[in-house]
């Protein structure tokens, strides 16, 4: 049970890192500004 919790925690950190790396490409493709991109992070990470 402890190993599953640790794995889930690590995956959440990796997901956050991947999302941050992809933000510039998402902004370019979607035509968003920096303030718009912060909403992507705010919408994506809490469900994890």
PDBQT receptor file of N, H, CA, C and O in Angstrom, charges set to zero:
ATOM      1  N   UNK A   1       0.831  -1.194   0.000  1.00  0.00    +0.000 N 
ATOM      2  CA  UNK A   1       0.000   0.000   0.000  1.00  0.00    +0.000 C 
ATOM      3  C   UNK A   1       0.879   1.263   0.000  1.00  0.00    +0.000 C 
ATOM      4  O   UNK A   1       0.586   2.235  -0.696  1.00  0.00    +0.000 OA
ATOM      5  N   UNK A   2       1.940   1.228   0.780  1.00  0.00    +0.000 N 
ATOM      6  H   UNK A   2       2.178   0.438   1.345  1.00  0.00    +0.000 HD
ATOM      7  CA  UNK A   2       2.843   2.381   0.850  1.00  0.00    +0.000 C 
ATOM      8  C   UNK A   2       3.536   2.614  -0.493  1.00  0.00    +0.000 C 
ATOM      9  O   UNK A   2       3.729   3.755  -0.911  1.00  0.00    +0.000 OA
ATOM     10  N   UNK A   3       3.904   1.526  -1.160  1.00  0.00    +0.000 N 
ATOM     11  H   UNK A   3       3.747   0.599  -0.820  1.00  0.00    +0.000 HD
ATOM     12  CA  UNK A   3       4.573   1.658  -2.459  1.00  0.00    +0.000 C 
ATOM     13  C   UNK A   3       3.635   2.298  -3.487  1.00  0.00    +0.000 C 
ATOM     14  O   UNK A   3       4.076   3.107  -4.303  1.00  0.00    +0.000 OA
ATOM     15  N   UNK A   4       2.359   1.947  -3.452  1.00  0.00    +0.000 N 
ATOM     16  H   UNK A   4       2.001   1.291  -2.789  1.00  0.00    +0.000 HD
ATOM     17  CA  UNK A   4       1.398   2.530  -4.386  1.00  0.00    +0.000 C 
ATOM     18  C   UNK A   4       1.238   4.022  -4.134  1.00  0.00    +0.000 C 
ATOM     19  O   UNK A   4       1.137   4.800  -5.082  1.00  0.00    +0.000 OA
ATOM     20  N   UNK A   5       1.214   4.428  -2.878  1.00  0.00    +0.000 N 
ATOM     21  H   UNK A   5       1.297   3.796  -2.107  1.00  0.00    +0.000 HD
ATOM     22  CA  UNK A   5       1.097   5.852  -2.556  1.00  0.00    +0.000 C 
ATOM     23  C   UNK A   5       2.333   6.613  -3.009  1.00  0.00    +0.000 C 
ATOM     24  O   UNK A   5       2.226   7.731  -3.512  1.00  0.00    +0.000 OA
ATOM     25  N   UNK A   6       3.497   6.020  -2.834  1.00  0.00    +0.000 N 
ATOM     26  H   UNK A   6       3.584   5.112  -2.425  1.00  0.00    +0.000 HD
ATOM     27  CA  UNK A   6       4.738   6.673  -3.263  1.00  0.00    +0.000 C 
ATOM     28  C   UNK A   6       4.795   6.787  -4.782  1.00  0.00    +0.000 C 
ATOM     29  O   UNK A   6       5.224   7.811  -5.313  1.00  0.00    +0.000 OA
ATOM     30  N   UNK A   7       4.368   5.745  -5.476  1.00  0.00    +0.000 N 
ATOM     31  H   UNK A   7       4.019   4.913  -5.044  1.00  0.00    +0.000 HD
ATOM     32  CA  UNK A   7       4.349   5.777  -6.937  1.00  0.00    +0.000 C 
ATOM     33  C   UNK A   7       3.384   6.834  -7.447  1.00  0.00    +0.000 C 
ATOM     34  O   UNK A   7       3.708   7.569  -8.381  1.00  0.00    +0.000 OA
ATOM     35  N   UNK A   8       2.212   6.918  -6.851  1.00  0.00    +0.000 N 
ATOM     36  H   UNK A   8       1.949   6.321  -6.093  1.00  0.00    +0.000 HD
ATOM     37  CA  UNK A   8       1.236   7.927  -7.261  1.00  0.00    +0.000 C 
ATOM     38  C   UNK A   8       1.778   9.333  -7.036  1.00  0.00    +0.000 C 
ATOM     39  O   UNK A   8       1.556  10.223  -7.858  1.00  0.00    +0.000 OA
ATOM     40  N   UNK A   9       2.477   9.537  -5.944  1.00  0.00    +0.000 N 
ATOM     41  H   UNK A   9       2.658   8.815  -5.277  1.00  0.00    +0.000 HD
ATOM     42  CA  UNK A   9       3.066  10.846  -5.662  1.00  0.00    +0.000 C 
ATOM     43  C   UNK A   9       4.121  11.207  -6.706  1.00  0.00    +0.000 C 
ATOM     44  O   UNK A   9       4.173  12.342  -7.179  1.00  0.00    +0.000 OA
ATOM     45  N   UNK A  10       4.950  10.245  -7.057  1.00  0.00    +0.000 N 
ATOM     46  H   UNK A  10       4.907   9.322  -6.673  1.00  0.00    +0.000 HD
ATOM     47  CA  UNK A  10       5.988  10.488  -8.069  1.00  0.00    +0.000 C 
ATOM     48  C   UNK A  10       5.368  10.784  -9.433  1.00  0.00    +0.000 C 
ATOM     49  O   UNK A  10       5.855  11.650 -10.160  1.00  0.00    +0.000 OA
ATOM     50  N   UNK A  11       4.312  10.077  -9.781  1.00  0.00    +0.000 N 
ATOM     51  H   UNK A  11       3.917   9.373  -9.190  1.00  0.00    +0.000 HD
ATOM     52  CA  UNK A  11       3.666  10.309 -11.071  1.00  0.00    +0.000 C 
ATOM     53  C   UNK A  11       3.034  11.691 -11.137  1.00  0.00    +0.000 C 
ATOM     54  O   UNK A  11       3.034  12.320 -12.195  1.00  0.00    +0.000 OA
ATOM     55  N   UNK A  12       2.503  12.168 -10.035  1.00  0.00    +0.000 N 
ATOM     56  H   UNK A  12       2.503  11.658  -9.175  1.00  0.00    +0.000 HD
ATOM     57  CA  UNK A  12       1.922  13.514 -10.016  1.00  0.00    +0.000 C 
ATOM     58  C   UNK A  12       3.013  14.562 -10.250  1.00  0.00    +0.000 C 
ATOM     59  O   UNK A  12       2.784  15.542 -10.959  1.00  0.00    +0.000 OA
ATOM     60  N   UNK A  13       4.179  14.365  -9.671  1.00  0.00    +0.000 N 
ATOM     61  H   UNK A  13       4.366  13.569  -9.096  1.00  0.00    +0.000 HD
ATOM     62  CA  UNK A  13       5.293  15.296  -9.876  1.00  0.00    +0.000 C 
ATOM     63  C   UNK A  13       5.743  15.265 -11.335  1.00  0.00    +0.000 C 
ATOM     64  O   UNK A  13       6.005  16.311 -11.929  1.00  0.00    +0.000 OA
ATOM     65  N   UNK A  14       5.832  14.072 -11.907  1.00  0.00    +0.000 N 
ATOM     66  H   UNK A  14       5.619  13.223 -11.424  1.00  0.00    +0.000 HD
ATOM     67  CA  UNK A  14       6.245  13.947 -13.308  1.00  0.00    +0.000 C 
ATOM     68  C   UNK A  14       5.213  14.596 -14.225  1.00  0.00    +0.000 C 
ATOM     69  O   UNK A  14       5.581  15.286 -15.176  1.00  0.00    +0.000 OA
ATOM     70  N   UNK A  15       3.928  14.384 -13.953  1.00  0.00    +0.000 N 
ATOM     71  H   UNK A  15       3.629  13.823 -13.181  1.00  0.00    +0.000 HD
ATOM     72  CA  UNK A  15       2.875  15.023 -14.763  1.00  0.00    +0.000 C 
ATOM     73  C   UNK A  15       2.992  16.542 -14.724  1.00  0.00    +0.000 C 
ATOM     74  O   UNK A  15       2.832  17.203 -15.750  1.00  0.00    +0.000 OA
ATOM     75  N   UNK A  16       3.269  17.094 -13.556  1.00  0.00    +0.000 N 
ATOM     76  H   UNK A  16       3.399  16.556 -12.723  1.00  0.00    +0.000 HD
ATOM     77  CA  UNK A  16       3.433  18.542 -13.436  1.00  0.00    +0.000 C 
ATOM     78  C   UNK A  16       4.617  19.041 -14.243  1.00  0.00    +0.000 C 
ATOM     79  O   UNK A  16       4.549  20.100 -14.867  1.00  0.00    +0.000 OA
ATOM     80  N   UNK A  17       5.701  18.279 -14.231  1.00  0.00    +0.000 N 
ATOM     81  H   UNK A  17       5.757  17.419 -13.724  1.00  0.00    +0.000 HD
ATOM     82  CA  UNK A  17       6.887  18.666 -14.991  1.00  0.00    +0.000 C 
ATOM     83  C   UNK A  17       6.625  18.625 -16.492  1.00  0.00    +0.000 C 
ATOM     84  O   UNK A  17       7.022  19.529 -17.227  1.00  0.00    +0.000 OA
ATOM     85  N   UNK A  18       5.961  17.579 -16.933  1.00  0.00    +0.000 N 
ATOM     86  H   UNK A  18       5.638  16.844 -16.336  1.00  0.00    +0.000 HD
ATOM     87  CA  UNK A  18       5.656  17.443 -18.361  1.00  0.00    +0.000 C 
ATOM     88  C   UNK A  18       4.749  18.577 -18.820  1.00  0.00    +0.000 C 
ATOM     89  O   UNK A  18       4.941  19.139 -19.899  1.00  0.00    +0.000 OA
ATOM     90  N   UNK A  19       3.773  18.906 -18.003  1.00  0.00    +0.000 N 
ATOM     91  H   UNK A  19       3.618  18.450 -17.127  1.00  0.00    +0.000 HD
ATOM     92  CA  UNK A  19       2.853  19.984 -18.359  1.00  0.00    +0.000 C 
ATOM     93  C   UNK A  19       3.603  21.308 -18.468  1.00  0.00    +0.000 C 
ATOM     94  O   UNK A  19       3.345  22.089 -19.384  1.00  0.00    +0.000 OA
ATOM     95  N   UNK A  20       4.519  21.566 -17.553  1.00  0.00    +0.000 N 
ATOM     96  H   UNK A  20       4.728  20.932 -16.809  1.00  0.00    +0.000 HD
ATOM     97  CA  UNK A  20       5.288  22.814 -17.609  1.00  0.00    +0.000 C 
ATOM     98  C   UNK A  20       6.189  22.874 -18.824  1.00  0.00    +0.000 C 
ATOM     99  O   UNK A  20       6.391  23.950 -19.387  1.00  0.00    +0.000 OA
ATOM    100  N   UNK A  21       6.732  21.753 -19.239  1.00  0.00    +0.000 N 
ATOM    101  H   UNK A  21       6.568  20.878 -18.781  1.00  0.00    +0.000 HD
ATOM    102  CA  UNK A  21       7.584  21.719 -20.434  1.00  0.00    +0.000 C 
ATOM    103  C   UNK A  21       6.752  21.990 -21.687  1.00  0.00    +0.000 C 
ATOM    104  O   UNK A  21       7.229  22.631 -22.624  1.00  0.00    +0.000 OA
ATOM    105  N   UNK A  22       5.523  21.510 -21.706  1.00  0.00    +0.000 N 
ATOM    106  H   UNK A  22       5.136  20.989 -20.945  1.00  0.00    +0.000 HD
ATOM    107  CA  UNK A  22       4.659  21.658 -22.878  1.00  0.00    +0.000 C 
ATOM    108  C   UNK A  22       3.963  23.018 -22.966  1.00  0.00    +0.000 C 
ATOM    109  O   UNK A  22       3.399  23.345 -24.010  1.00  0.00    +0.000 OA
ATOM    110  N   UNK A  23       3.990  23.807 -21.908  1.00  0.00    +0.000 N 
ATOM    111  H   UNK A  23       4.449  23.541 -21.060  1.00  0.00    +0.000 HD
ATOM    112  CA  UNK A  23       3.270  25.085 -21.914  1.00  0.00    +0.000 C 
ATOM    113  C   UNK A  23       3.643  26.007 -23.076  1.00  0.00    +0.000 C 
ATOM    114  O   UNK A  23       2.741  26.562 -23.703  1.00  0.00    +0.000 OA
ATOM    115  N   UNK A  24       4.920  26.196 -23.392  1.00  0.00    +0.000 N 
ATOM    116  H   UNK A  24       5.653  25.745 -22.883  1.00  0.00    +0.000 HD
ATOM    117  CA  UNK A  24       5.233  27.085 -24.521  1.00  0.00    +0.000 C 
ATOM    118  C   UNK A  24       4.623  26.601 -25.845  1.00  0.00    +0.000 C 
ATOM    119  O   UNK A  24       4.129  27.406 -26.635  1.00  0.00    +0.000 OA
ATOM    120  N   UNK A  25       4.659  25.299 -26.077  1.00  0.00    +0.000 N 
ATOM    121  H   UNK A  25       5.060  24.646 -25.434  1.00  0.00    +0.000 HD
ATOM    122  CA  UNK A  25       4.075  24.766 -27.314  1.00  0.00    +0.000 C 
ATOM    123  C   UNK A  25       2.558  24.937 -27.309  1.00  0.00    +0.000 C 
ATOM    124  O   UNK A  25       1.968  25.276 -28.335  1.00  0.00    +0.000 OA
ATOM    125  N   UNK A  26       1.928  24.704 -26.162  1.00  0.00    +0.000 N 
ATOM    126  H   UNK A  26       2.408  24.428 -25.328  1.00  0.00    +0.000 HD
ATOM    127  CA  UNK A  26       0.477  24.895 -26.073  1.00  0.00    +0.000 C 
ATOM    128  C   UNK A  26       0.114  26.351 -26.308  1.00  0.00    +0.000 C 
ATOM    129  O   UNK A  26      -0.858  26.642 -27.005  1.00  0.00    +0.000 OA
ATOM    130  N   UNK A  27       0.882  27.264 -25.737  1.00  0.00    +0.000 N 
ATOM    131  H   UNK A  27       1.672  27.027 -25.171  1.00  0.00    +0.000 HD
ATOM    132  CA  UNK A  27       0.616  28.686 -25.926  1.00  0.00    +0.000 C 
ATOM    133  C   UNK A  27       0.758  29.102 -27.371  1.00  0.00    +0.000 C 
ATOM    134  O   UNK A  27      -0.029  29.900 -27.881  1.00  0.00    +0.000 OA
ATOM    135  N   UNK A  28       1.770  28.558 -28.030  1.00  0.00    +0.000 N 
ATOM    136  H   UNK A  28       2.409  27.910 -27.616  1.00  0.00    +0.000 HD
ATOM    137  CA  UNK A  28       1.994  28.888 -29.438  1.00  0.00    +0.000 C 
ATOM    138  C   UNK A  28       0.862  28.340 -30.311  1.00  0.00    +0.000 C 
ATOM    139  O   UNK A  28       0.342  29.041 -31.180  1.00  0.00    +0.000 OA
ATOM    140  N   UNK A  29       0.488  27.084 -30.072  1.00  0.00    +0.000 N 
ATOM    141  H   UNK A  29       0.910  26.515 -29.366  1.00  0.00    +0.000 HD
ATOM    142  CA  UNK A  29      -0.556  26.454 -30.892  1.00  0.00    +0.000 C 
ATOM    143  C   UNK A  29      -1.939  27.028 -30.623  1.00  0.00    +0.000 C 
ATOM    144  O   UNK A  29      -2.756  27.139 -31.536  1.00  0.00    +0.000 OA
ATOM    145  N   UNK A  30      -2.201  27.390 -29.380  1.00  0.00    +0.000 N 
ATOM    146  H   UNK A  30      -1.537  27.300 -28.638  1.00  0.00    +0.000 HD
ATOM    147  CA  UNK A  30      -3.524  27.891 -29.027  1.00  0.00    +0.000 C 
ATOM    148  C   UNK A  30      -3.616  29.410 -29.047  1.00  0.00    +0.000 C 
ATOM    149  O   UNK A  30      -4.703  29.971 -28.904  1.00  0.00    +0.000 OA
ATOM    150  N   UNK A  31      -2.485  30.075 -29.223  1.00  0.00    +0.000 N 
ATOM    151  H   UNK A  31      -1.602  29.619 -29.340  1.00  0.00    +0.000 HD
ATOM    152  CA  UNK A  31      -2.479  31.531 -29.262  1.00  0.00    +0.000 C 
ATOM    153  C   UNK A  31      -2.726  32.164 -27.901  1.00  0.00    +0.000 C 
ATOM    154  O   UNK A  31      -3.285  33.256 -27.811  1.00  0.00    +0.000 OA
ATOM    155  N   UNK A  32      -2.307  31.474 -26.840  1.00  0.00    +0.000 N 
ATOM    156  H   UNK A  32      -1.853  30.587 -26.914  1.00  0.00    +0.000 HD
ATOM    157  CA  UNK A  32      -2.546  31.990 -25.495  1.00  0.00    +0.000 C 
ATOM    158  C   UNK A  32      -1.390  32.807 -24.966  1.00  0.00    +0.000 C 
ATOM    159  O   UNK A  32      -0.253  32.673 -25.418  1.00  0.00    +0.000 OA
ATOM    160  N   UNK A  33      -1.695  33.656 -24.000  1.00  0.00    +0.000 N 
ATOM    161  H   UNK A  33      -2.618  33.765 -23.632  1.00  0.00    +0.000 HD
ATOM    162  CA  UNK A  33      -0.679  34.443 -23.316  1.00  0.00    +0.000 C 
ATOM    163  C   UNK A  33      -0.290  33.741 -22.024  1.00  0.00    +0.000 C 
ATOM    164  O   UNK A  33      -0.902  32.740 -21.653  1.00  0.00    +0.000 OA
ATOM    165  N   UNK A  34       0.719  34.255 -21.337  1.00  0.00    +0.000 N 
ATOM    166  H   UNK A  34       1.217  35.068 -21.638  1.00  0.00    +0.000 HD
ATOM    167  CA  UNK A  34       1.199  33.632 -20.097  1.00  0.00    +0.000 C 
ATOM    168  C   UNK A  34       0.090  33.539 -19.052  1.00  0.00    +0.000 C 
ATOM    169  O   UNK A  34      -0.004  32.545 -18.332  1.00  0.00    +0.000 OA
ATOM    170  N   UNK A  35      -0.739  34.558 -18.969  1.00  0.00    +0.000 N 
ATOM    171  H   UNK A  35      -0.662  35.365 -19.554  1.00  0.00    +0.000 HD
ATOM    172  CA  UNK A  35      -1.824  34.518 -17.986  1.00  0.00    +0.000 C 
ATOM    173  C   UNK A  35      -2.857  33.448 -18.346  1.00  0.00    +0.000 C 
ATOM    174  O   UNK A  35      -3.473  32.857 -17.459  1.00  0.00    +0.000 OA
ATOM    175  N   UNK A  36      -3.045  33.203 -19.623  1.00  0.00    +0.000 N 
ATOM    176  H   UNK A  36      -2.544  33.683 -20.343  1.00  0.00    +0.000 HD
ATOM    177  CA  UNK A  36      -3.970  32.151 -20.049  1.00  0.00    +0.000 C 
ATOM    178  C   UNK A  36      -3.397  30.765 -19.752  1.00  0.00    +0.000 C 
ATOM    179  O   UNK A  36      -4.133  29.846 -19.392  1.00  0.00    +0.000 OA
ATOM    180  N   UNK A  37      -2.091  30.625 -19.904  1.00  0.00    +0.000 N 
ATOM    181  H   UNK A  37      -1.494  31.372 -20.197  1.00  0.00    +0.000 HD
ATOM    182  CA  UNK A  37      -1.456  29.329 -19.703  1.00  0.00    +0.000 C 
ATOM    183  C   UNK A  37      -1.481  28.899 -18.238  1.00  0.00    +0.000 C 
ATOM    184  O   UNK A  37      -1.475  27.703 -17.946  1.00  0.00    +0.000 OA
ATOM    185  N   UNK A  38      -1.510  29.848 -17.330  1.00  0.00    +0.000 N 
ATOM    186  H   UNK A  38      -1.516  30.819 -17.568  1.00  0.00    +0.000 HD
ATOM    187  CA  UNK A  38      -1.578  29.473 -15.915  1.00  0.00    +0.000 C 
ATOM    188  C   UNK A  38      -2.883  28.754 -15.610  1.00  0.00    +0.000 C 
ATOM    189  O   UNK A  38      -2.942  27.934 -14.694  1.00  0.00    +0.000 OA
ATOM    190  N   UNK A  39      -3.932  29.054 -16.373  1.00  0.00    +0.000 N 
ATOM    191  H   UNK A  39      -3.885  29.720 -17.118  1.00  0.00    +0.000 HD
ATOM    192  CA  UNK A  39      -5.206  28.366 -16.183  1.00  0.00    +0.000 C 
ATOM    193  C   UNK A  39      -5.111  26.900 -16.580  1.00  0.00    +0.000 C 
ATOM    194  O   UNK A  39      -5.813  26.058 -16.020  1.00  0.00    +0.000 OA
ATOM    195  N   UNK A  40      -4.259  26.592 -17.533  1.00  0.00    +0.000 N 
ATOM    196  H   UNK A  40      -3.689  27.276 -17.988  1.00  0.00    +0.000 HD
ATOM    197  CA  UNK A  40      -4.070  25.196 -17.926  1.00  0.00    +0.000 C 
ATOM    198  C   UNK A  40      -3.518  24.404 -16.752  1.00  0.00    +0.000 C 
ATOM    199  O   UNK A  40      -4.005  23.316 -16.444  1.00  0.00    +0.000 OA
ATOM    200  N   UNK A  41      -2.499  24.954 -16.097  1.00  0.00    +0.000 N 
ATOM    201  H   UNK A  41      -2.104  25.838 -16.347  1.00  0.00    +0.000 HD
ATOM    202  CA  UNK A  41      -1.921  24.281 -14.934  1.00  0.00    +0.000 C 
ATOM    203  C   UNK A  41      -2.953  24.170 -13.820  1.00  0.00    +0.000 C 
ATOM    204  O   UNK A  41      -3.087  23.117 -13.197  1.00  0.00    +0.000 OA
ATOM    205  N   UNK A  42      -3.680  25.250 -13.571  1.00  0.00    +0.000 N 
ATOM    206  H   UNK A  42      -3.570  26.105 -14.077  1.00  0.00    +0.000 HD
ATOM    207  CA  UNK A  42      -4.671  25.242 -12.496  1.00  0.00    +0.000 C 
ATOM    208  C   UNK A  42      -5.799  24.250 -12.763  1.00  0.00    +0.000 C 
ATOM    209  O   UNK A  42      -6.367  23.702 -11.818  1.00  0.00    +0.000 OA
ATOM    210  N   UNK A  43      -6.128  24.013 -14.008  1.00  0.00    +0.000 N 
ATOM    211  H   UNK A  43      -5.666  24.458 -14.775  1.00  0.00    +0.000 HD
ATOM    212  CA  UNK A  43      -7.202  23.081 -14.332  1.00  0.00    +0.000 C 
ATOM    213  C   UNK A  43      -6.709  21.630 -14.388  1.00  0.00    +0.000 C 
ATOM    214  O   UNK A  43      -7.469  20.704 -14.106  1.00  0.00    +0.000 OA
ATOM    215  N   UNK A  44      -5.458  21.440 -14.746  1.00  0.00    +0.000 N 
ATOM    216  H   UNK A  44      -4.841  22.192 -14.975  1.00  0.00    +0.000 HD
ATOM    217  CA  UNK A  44      -4.954  20.082 -14.952  1.00  0.00    +0.000 C 
ATOM    218  C   UNK A  44      -4.470  19.412 -13.671  1.00  0.00    +0.000 C 
ATOM    219  O   UNK A  44      -4.772  18.241 -13.440  1.00  0.00    +0.000 OA
ATOM    220  N   UNK A  45      -3.737  20.120 -12.848  1.00  0.00    +0.000 N 
ATOM    221  H   UNK A  45      -3.491  21.072 -13.036  1.00  0.00    +0.000 HD
ATOM    222  CA  UNK A  45      -3.074  19.468 -11.709  1.00  0.00    +0.000 C 
ATOM    223  C   UNK A  45      -3.973  19.113 -10.524  1.00  0.00    +0.000 C 
ATOM    224  O   UNK A  45      -3.735  18.066  -9.922  1.00  0.00    +0.000 OA
ATOM    225  N   UNK A  46      -4.975  19.887 -10.142  1.00  0.00    +0.000 N 
ATOM    226  H   UNK A  46      -5.169  20.737 -10.631  1.00  0.00    +0.000 HD
ATOM    227  CA  UNK A  46      -5.758  19.503  -8.959  1.00  0.00    +0.000 C 
ATOM    228  C   UNK A  46      -6.417  18.121  -9.013  1.00  0.00    +0.000 C 
ATOM    229  O   UNK A  46      -6.470  17.450  -7.983  1.00  0.00    +0.000 OA
ATOM    230  N   UNK A  47      -6.921  17.666 -10.164  1.00  0.00    +0.000 N 
ATOM    231  H   UNK A  47      -6.878  18.211 -11.001  1.00  0.00    +0.000 HD
ATOM    232  CA  UNK A  47      -7.512  16.326 -10.164  1.00  0.00    +0.000 C 
ATOM    233  C   UNK A  47      -6.503  15.209  -9.896  1.00  0.00    +0.000 C 
ATOM    234  O   UNK A  47      -6.894  14.104  -9.521  1.00  0.00    +0.000 OA
ATOM    235  N   UNK A  48      -5.218  15.484 -10.084  1.00  0.00    +0.000 N 
ATOM    236  H   UNK A  48      -4.901  16.382 -10.389  1.00  0.00    +0.000 HD
ATOM    237  CA  UNK A  48      -4.219  14.447  -9.830  1.00  0.00    +0.000 C 
ATOM    238  C   UNK A  48      -4.164  14.186  -8.366  1.00  0.00    +0.000 C 
ATOM    239  O   UNK A  48      -3.387  13.344  -7.918  1.00  0.00    +0.000 OA
TER     240      UNK A  48
